[in-house]
Amino acid sequence: MAADGCCTTSLRRRRYGAGQFGAKPDTSPDSMTVEFDAHAFGLLDGDASATLSFLAWVKENWTGAEFDLMPDPLNIVMHPGKAPEAGATISQASEAAPGKAVSWTITMSGAAMYNGFIFATGIENSIPTIENGRVRMDEMEKCGHYRYWRTDFDLVEQLGIRALRYGAPLHLAWPGPGKYDWSFADETFRDLRRRNIVAMADLCHFGVPDWIGNFQNPDFPAEFAKYARAFAERYHWVQVYTPVNEMQICALFSAMYGWWNEQQASDFAFVTAIKNIVKANILAMREILKVRPDALFVQSESSEYFHPENPAAIAQSEFRNARRFLSLDLNYGRRVDSEVYEYLLDNGMTREEYHFFLDNCLKHQCIMGNDYYMTNEHHVRADGATYASGEIFGYAVITHQYYNRYRLPVMHTETNLMEGPGGDEAVRWLRKEWANVLRVRNNGVPIVGFTWYSLIDQVDWDVALRENRGTVNPLGLFDLQRNIRAVGTAYRDLIRDWCEVLPTQSICLRVPIVLPLDDECAAAGVAAPRPDIGQPSSQATAAPTNTE
């Protein structure tokens, strides 16, 4: 199956044809690709008899030509000399007369599904503030994306990637309540649509506009939901969203460690931040669904584990291993562990606020994104202090823990490693993470995608964006001069080698992502009808809300 969801048949020339379409010249290609969606045929216009003649000519002169036609052949339409339109196509440069080539295109209406394994990358768009809000750490600016965004999208295509984690710069696109500046997003999202790249819209990545202040602001959830609604209405072809990226990490770094945004360091500030962030994520999902009922939400969240350094640290480790699930427990309407519940109440969350999360579960629209880096596992000392342990369990073991808790489709949504002096460090990490993905998949977990994050090198992530040093971190598939790194070549080859192997043969396990150019709503230029989402949480998912 082709990556874009159309049925694809590679046809090898068997012999030259004659008759209506003339003999094929010696300069004709030795192969061609026929793409069509057998379930999306629709009558447009044209000569059906000419269409059938053309199909018969292709089948006779090309080995392996097979067509799954609808009962009524009039549902297949040919447009001689017409450029391909939105929808699946069959294209062949044939000859109407000696020396005169004619491009034949058969275009069917309907939407083609992205039914393959999702190989993705992303444009790093973190925007936290530091130095008490005086400095904005805008990674798109630091990495040159505002200047080279067209080149960056070219690089995505060069790698054979069809899905891109991408977001508008929130602090620029949302200058005030009810005010939006779509100038940059219009250019970029429309160009992604033109390229037929699935944009996984990353709406809030570690920061908010100055007028919001920070994640302690109780008005943030409702205001952010309005922004998400406005975004969905404007870019109605976008189907996949991460409303708030890494909710747990955002709250920890901003309100527990004192690094970003509000730069507070207390349990009370952390609980305030996490409840505001997750509520914003939920309200944004609800508003997006009013515009796009088939929207899918990928909760890109850090997958963590805490190892006790000694027996005296066991209790501290157990609490942290329970708290690591907090953002996803709230987001998916799962009852938190008893110790975490007491922790929430002791630090400012009311029972009414807690029950909001239990009663607003939208997990049936979600894919659980698990991010994993070398720094995701920690040793814990008896006093509760933590330090990096390096990889002990690894992605596969920890992802199983998250999957067993939520029973949702999984996507590996972030990983990377710095290229070191040997030049192959990131390549070896890529292969290790990919082996973990295959292990998870072979163990029966429905894993649907993998992401190397990000496309381009990053800046100042070696100090977690806490200081504005300008240090380039060689983490990308390409460097900041847009030259491919060894890991970029390895990822391109991995995609090429595995893309035809992994797509499931069961339509029940395909991620129902509609490609931008094949979206009927996009073609019509109208928003989709509003869904009925007023169902209680017990009906929102087939799994019990407290499944272990």
Secondary structure, DSSP 8 states (H G I E B T S, - for coil): --TTSSEEEEEEE-S---STT----TTS-SEEEEEE-TT-----SS-HHHHHHHHHHHHHHEET------SSGGG--EEET----SS-EEEEEEEEETTEEEEEEEE--S--EE-S-EEEEE------EETTTTEE--HHHHTTHHHHHHHHHHHHHHTT--EEEE---HHHH--BTTB---HHHHHHHHHHHHTT-EEEEEEESS---TTT-STT-TTHHHHHHHHHHHHHHHTTT--EEEEES-HHHHHIIIIIS--STT---SHHHHHHHHHHHHHHHHHHHHHHHHH-TT-EEEEEEE--EEEESSGGGHHHHHHHHHHTTHHHHHHTT----HHHHHHHHHTT--HHHHHHHHT---GGGEEEEEE--TTSEEEE-TTS-EEE--SSS-HHHHHHHHHHHH---EEEEE------TTS-HHHHHHHHHHHHHHHHHHTT--EEEEEES-SB-EESGGGTTSS----EE--SSB-TT--B-HHHHHHHHHHHHHTTTSS-S-GGGS--EE-GGG-HHHHHT-----------HHHH-SS-TT--
